[in-house]
């Protein structure tokens, strides 16, 4: 087996869920909740950064 085909087979296995029965994703985590939480965290970091750079 060549390294290229080995990498290809590995990527196909990972992309298909790793051969797990349930798809490998956590069903309790919503993409909207994670995205909203991440956006909120980034806005908080932006607000903190702007408070510390008042002299500019």
DRENTORNU-7472 format. One record per residue: residue number from 1; residue in three letters; y, x, z of N, C-alpha, C, O in turn. Coordinates in nm, 2 decimals. Each point is the difference from the previous one (the first is absolute). Layout:
residues N
site pos:NUM; code:Ala; nY:Y; nX:X; nZ:Z; caY:Y; caX:X; caZ:Z; cY:Y; cX:X; cZ:Z; oY:Y; oX:X; oZ:Z
...
end
This chain:
residues 56
site pos:1; code:Unk; nY:-0.12; nX:0.08; nZ:0.00; caY:0.12; caX:-0.08; caZ:0.00; cY:0.12; cX:0.09; cZ:0.00; oY:0.01; oX:0.09; oZ:0.08
site pos:2; code:Unk; nY:0.09; nX:-0.12; nZ:-0.17; caY:0.12; caX:0.08; caZ:-0.01; cY:0.10; cX:-0.04; cZ:0.11; oY:-0.01; oX:-0.11; oZ:0.05
site pos:3; code:Unk; nY:0.10; nX:0.19; nZ:-0.01; caY:0.09; caX:-0.03; caZ:0.11; cY:0.09; cX:-0.13; cZ:-0.04; oY:0.03; oX:-0.08; oZ:0.08
site pos:4; code:Unk; nY:0.00; nX:0.07; nZ:-0.21; caY:0.08; caX:-0.11; caZ:-0.05; cY:-0.07; cX:-0.13; cZ:0.02; oY:0.06; oX:-0.10; oZ:0.05
site pos:5; code:Unk; nY:-0.19; nX:0.09; nZ:-0.09; caY:-0.07; caX:-0.12; caZ:0.02; cY:-0.03; cX:-0.03; cZ:0.14; oY:-0.01; oX:-0.12; oZ:0.04
site pos:6; code:Unk; nY:0.00; nX:0.22; nZ:0.05; caY:-0.02; caX:-0.02; caZ:0.14; cY:0.12; cX:-0.06; cZ:0.06; oY:-0.01; oX:-0.09; oZ:0.08
site pos:7; code:Unk; nY:0.13; nX:0.14; nZ:-0.12; caY:0.12; caX:-0.06; caZ:0.05; cY:0.02; cX:-0.14; cZ:-0.04; oY:0.04; oX:-0.09; oZ:0.07
site pos:8; code:Unk; nY:-0.07; nX:0.07; nZ:-0.20; caY:0.01; caX:-0.14; caZ:-0.06; cY:-0.09; cX:-0.10; cZ:0.08; oY:0.04; oX:-0.11; oZ:0.03
site pos:9; code:Unk; nY:-0.17; nX:0.15; nZ:0.00; caY:-0.09; caX:-0.08; caZ:0.07; cY:0.05; cX:-0.03; cZ:0.14; oY:-0.01; oX:-0.11; oZ:0.05
site pos:10; code:Unk; nY:0.07; nX:0.21; nZ:0.01; caY:0.05; caX:-0.02; caZ:0.14; cY:0.12; cX:-0.09; cZ:0.00; oY:0.01; oX:-0.09; oZ:0.08
site pos:11; code:Unk; nY:0.08; nX:0.10; nZ:-0.18; caY:0.12; caX:-0.09; caZ:-0.01; cY:-0.04; cX:-0.14; cZ:-0.03; oY:0.06; oX:-0.09; oZ:0.06
site pos:12; code:Unk; nY:-0.16; nX:0.07; nZ:-0.14; caY:-0.05; caX:-0.13; caZ:-0.03; cY:-0.06; cX:-0.07; cZ:0.12; oY:0.02; oX:-0.12; oZ:0.03
site pos:13; code:Unk; nY:-0.10; nX:0.20; nZ:0.05; caY:-0.06; caX:-0.05; caZ:0.12; cY:0.11; cX:-0.04; cZ:0.11; oY:-0.01; oX:-0.11; oZ:0.06
site pos:14; code:Unk; nY:0.12; nX:0.19; nZ:-0.05; caY:0.10; caX:-0.03; caZ:0.10; cY:0.08; cX:-0.12; cZ:-0.05; oY:0.04; oX:-0.08; oZ:0.08
site pos:15; code:Unk; nY:-0.01; nX:0.07; nZ:-0.21; caY:0.08; caX:-0.11; caZ:-0.05; cY:-0.07; cX:-0.13; cZ:0.01; oY:0.06; oX:-0.11; oZ:0.01
site pos:16; code:Unk; nY:-0.19; nX:0.11; nZ:-0.02; caY:-0.08; caX:-0.12; caZ:0.01; cY:-0.03; cX:-0.04; cZ:0.14; oY:-0.07; oX:-0.10; oZ:0.02
site pos:17; code:Unk; nY:0.12; nX:0.17; nZ:0.08; caY:-0.01; caX:-0.04; caZ:0.14; cY:-0.11; cX:0.08; cZ:0.07; oY:-0.03; oX:-0.03; oZ:0.11
site pos:18; code:Unk; nY:-0.01; nX:0.13; nZ:-0.17; caY:-0.09; caX:0.09; caZ:0.07; cY:-0.14; cX:-0.05; cZ:0.02; oY:-0.08; oX:0.05; oZ:0.08
site pos:19; code:Unk; nY:0.04; nX:-0.16; nZ:-0.16; caY:-0.13; caX:-0.05; caZ:0.01; cY:-0.02; cX:-0.09; cZ:0.13; oY:-0.11; oX:-0.04; oZ:0.03
site pos:20; code:Unk; nY:0.22; nX:0.00; nZ:0.04; caY:-0.01; caX:-0.08; caZ:0.11; cY:-0.01; cX:-0.15; cZ:-0.04; oY:0.04; oX:-0.04; oZ:-0.11
site pos:21; code:Unk; nY:-0.11; nX:-0.04; nZ:0.20; caY:-0.02; caX:-0.14; caZ:-0.04; cY:0.13; cX:-0.08; cZ:0.00; oY:0.02; oX:-0.09; oZ:-0.08
site pos:22; code:Unk; nY:0.07; nX:0.12; nZ:0.17; caY:0.12; caX:-0.08; caZ:0.02; cY:0.12; cX:0.05; cZ:-0.07; oY:0.11; oX:-0.04; oZ:0.03
site pos:23; code:Unk; nY:-0.12; nX:0.14; nZ:-0.12; caY:0.11; caX:0.05; caZ:-0.07; cY:0.08; cX:0.12; cZ:0.07; oY:0.08; oX:0.06; oZ:-0.06
site pos:24; code:Unk; nY:-0.11; nX:-0.04; nZ:0.19; caY:0.06; caX:0.11; caZ:0.07; cY:0.14; cX:-0.02; cZ:0.05; oY:0.05; oX:0.09; oZ:0.07
site pos:25; code:Unk; nY:0.01; nX:-0.21; nZ:-0.10; caY:0.14; caX:-0.02; caZ:0.05; cY:-0.01; cX:-0.08; cZ:0.13; oY:-0.09; oX:-0.08; oZ:0.03
site pos:26; code:Unk; nY:0.19; nX:0.10; nZ:0.06; caY:0.01; caX:-0.07; caZ:0.12; cY:0.06; cX:-0.14; cZ:-0.03; oY:0.11; oX:-0.01; oZ:-0.05
site pos:27; code:Unk; nY:-0.19; nX:-0.09; nZ:0.08; caY:0.04; caX:-0.14; caZ:-0.04; cY:0.11; cX:-0.05; cZ:0.10; oY:0.07; oX:-0.09; oZ:-0.04
site pos:28; code:Unk; nY:-0.06; nX:0.15; nZ:0.16; caY:0.10; caX:-0.05; caZ:0.09; cY:0.14; cX:0.05; cZ:-0.03; oY:0.10; oX:-0.05; oZ:0.06
site pos:29; code:Unk; nY:-0.08; nX:0.15; nZ:-0.14; caY:0.13; caX:0.06; caZ:-0.04; cY:0.05; cX:-0.06; cZ:-0.12; oY:-0.06; oX:0.00; oZ:-0.11
site pos:30; code:Unk; nY:0.18; nX:-0.06; nZ:0.12; caY:0.06; caX:-0.06; caZ:-0.12; cY:0.10; cX:0.10; cZ:-0.06; oY:0.07; oX:0.07; oZ:0.06
site pos:31; code:Unk; nY:-0.07; nX:-0.07; nZ:-0.20; caY:0.08; caX:0.10; caZ:-0.07; cY:0.15; cX:-0.03; cZ:0.03; oY:0.08; oX:0.09; oZ:0.00
site pos:32; code:Unk; nY:-0.05; nX:-0.22; nZ:0.01; caY:0.14; caX:-0.04; caZ:0.03; cY:0.05; cX:0.05; cZ:0.14; oY:0.11; oX:0.04; oZ:0.01
site pos:33; code:Unk; nY:-0.20; nX:-0.05; nZ:0.09; caY:0.03; caX:0.04; caZ:0.13; cY:0.02; cX:0.15; cZ:0.00; oY:0.10; oX:0.05; oZ:0.06
site pos:34; code:Unk; nY:-0.19; nX:0.03; nZ:-0.12; caY:0.02; caX:0.14; caZ:0.00; cY:0.12; cX:0.04; cZ:-0.08; oY:0.07; oX:0.09; oZ:0.04
site pos:35; code:Unk; nY:-0.04; nX:-0.15; nZ:-0.15; caY:0.12; caX:0.03; caZ:-0.08; cY:0.12; cX:-0.03; cZ:0.07; oY:0.10; oX:0.08; oZ:0.00
site pos:36; code:Unk; nY:-0.09; nX:-0.20; nZ:0.07; caY:0.11; caX:-0.04; caZ:0.08; cY:0.03; cX:0.10; cZ:0.11; oY:0.11; oX:0.03; oZ:0.03
site pos:37; code:Unk; nY:-0.22; nX:0.00; nZ:0.04; caY:0.01; caX:0.10; caZ:0.11; cY:0.05; cX:0.13; cZ:-0.04; oY:0.08; oX:0.07; oZ:0.07
site pos:38; code:Unk; nY:-0.13; nX:-0.02; nZ:-0.18; caY:0.05; caX:0.13; caZ:-0.06; cY:0.14; cX:-0.01; cZ:-0.04; oY:0.08; oX:0.09; oZ:0.03
site pos:39; code:Unk; nY:-0.03; nX:-0.20; nZ:-0.09; caY:0.14; caX:-0.01; caZ:-0.04; cY:0.09; cX:-0.01; cZ:0.12; oY:0.10; oX:0.07; oZ:0.01
site pos:40; code:Unk; nY:-0.15; nX:-0.14; nZ:0.10; caY:0.08; caX:-0.01; caZ:0.12; cY:0.01; cX:0.14; cZ:0.07; oY:0.11; oX:0.04; oZ:0.04
site pos:41; code:Unk; nY:-0.22; nX:0.04; nZ:-0.04; caY:0.00; caX:0.13; caZ:0.05; cY:0.10; cX:0.09; cZ:-0.07; oY:0.07; oX:0.08; oZ:0.06
site pos:42; code:Unk; nY:-0.07; nX:-0.09; nZ:-0.20; caY:0.09; caX:0.09; caZ:-0.08; cY:0.14; cX:-0.04; cZ:0.03; oY:0.09; oX:0.08; oZ:0.00
site pos:43; code:Unk; nY:-0.06; nX:-0.21; nZ:0.01; caY:0.14; caX:-0.05; caZ:0.03; cY:0.04; cX:0.05; cZ:0.14; oY:0.12; oX:0.04; oZ:0.01
site pos:44; code:Unk; nY:-0.21; nX:-0.04; nZ:0.08; caY:0.03; caX:0.05; caZ:0.13; cY:0.04; cX:0.15; cZ:0.00; oY:0.09; oX:0.05; oZ:0.06
site pos:45; code:Unk; nY:-0.17; nX:0.03; nZ:-0.13; caY:0.02; caX:0.14; caZ:-0.02; cY:0.13; cX:0.03; cZ:-0.07; oY:0.08; oX:0.09; oZ:0.03
site pos:46; code:Unk; nY:-0.04; nX:-0.17; nZ:-0.13; caY:0.12; caX:0.01; caZ:-0.07; cY:0.12; cX:-0.03; cZ:0.09; oY:0.10; oX:0.07; oZ:0.00
site pos:47; code:Unk; nY:-0.11; nX:-0.17; nZ:0.09; caY:0.10; caX:-0.04; caZ:0.09; cY:0.02; cX:0.12; cZ:0.10; oY:0.12; oX:0.03; oZ:0.03
site pos:48; code:Unk; nY:-0.23; nX:0.02; nZ:0.02; caY:0.01; caX:0.11; caZ:0.10; cY:0.07; cX:0.12; cZ:-0.07; oY:0.08; oX:0.07; oZ:0.07
site pos:49; code:Unk; nY:-0.12; nX:-0.04; nZ:-0.19; caY:0.06; caX:0.12; caZ:-0.07; cY:0.15; cX:-0.02; cZ:-0.02; oY:0.08; oX:0.09; oZ:0.02
site pos:50; code:Unk; nY:-0.04; nX:-0.21; nZ:-0.06; caY:0.15; caX:-0.03; caZ:-0.02; cY:0.07; cX:0.01; cZ:0.13; oY:0.12; oX:0.03; oZ:0.00
site pos:51; code:Unk; nY:-0.18; nX:-0.07; nZ:0.12; caY:0.07; caX:0.01; caZ:0.12; cY:0.02; cX:0.15; cZ:0.04; oY:0.11; oX:0.02; oZ:0.07
site pos:52; code:Unk; nY:-0.20; nX:0.07; nZ:-0.10; caY:0.02; caX:0.14; caZ:0.04; cY:0.09; cX:0.07; cZ:-0.09; oY:0.04; oX:0.12; oZ:0.03
site pos:53; code:Unk; nY:-0.01; nX:-0.17; nZ:-0.15; caY:0.08; caX:0.07; caZ:-0.10; cY:0.14; cX:-0.06; cZ:-0.01; oY:0.05; oX:-0.02; oZ:-0.11
site pos:54; code:Unk; nY:0.01; nX:-0.03; nZ:0.22; caY:0.13; caX:-0.06; caZ:-0.01; cY:0.11; cX:0.09; cZ:-0.04; oY:0.11; oX:-0.04; oZ:-0.05
site pos:55; code:Unk; nY:-0.12; nX:0.17; nZ:0.07; caY:0.10; caX:0.10; caZ:-0.03; cY:0.02; cX:0.03; cZ:-0.15; oY:0.09; oX:0.07; oZ:-0.04
site pos:56; code:Unk; nY:-0.18; nX:-0.12; nZ:-0.04; caY:0.01; caX:0.03; caZ:-0.15; cY:0.05; cX:-0.11; cZ:-0.07; oY:0.01; oX:0.01; oZ:-0.13
end
